[in-house]
């Protein structure tokens, strides 16, 4: 029985245990193209786009668009590169929804208080849900796929969280004794792919 793991960008690591072999890639850093392929293998449509000279990936889940924004560029020579393409040590999955109307005061804090892994923030007329993924140090393709599955699940929970909030808004209005109805609507601010 032997275990081997070579931590390098996209180098396969093989493990064998009692005649069983599993092969998975281990990444210390990842390019936009490599991550797009992992999303596609997980059943997502992905479009690469450039914004302000930086590549980002656009996709959708649950009918809601989201963006993958890359973070820290790996220092050349410390990890294997993906050709001429830059490789990144981390990335953020981000879903921005445009809000119309007043948000319940507890909408953002209640999400952040009760959910793990992804944070919710209000920026002007947008609600932004974000999940950071760190690749530095070496992660397997299976881990990156599991982060995609987690993101999909968090988006489902986020939409459910928003659907349950009109009741919260009504309770806020009643507590304020304004006598008027308050509410809000959200619209996807992300770009969906077809």
ZIPE-V749011 format. One record per helix or strand of 2 or more residues. SS is the DSSP state (hx for helix, st for strand). FROM is the first residue (numbers start at 0). TO is the last residue. If there is no record, write none. Layout:
# ZIPE-V749011
ss=SS from=FROM to=TO
ss=SS from=FROM to=TO
This chain:
# ZIPE-V749011
ss=st from=1 to=2
ss=st from=10 to=16
ss=st from=19 to=26
ss=hx from=31 to=40
ss=st from=46 to=50
ss=st from=53 to=60
ss=st from=63 to=69
ss=st from=89 to=100
ss=hx from=106 to=113
ss=st from=118 to=122
ss=st from=125 to=133
ss=st from=138 to=139
ss=hx from=140 to=162
ss=hx from=164 to=175
ss=st from=183 to=187
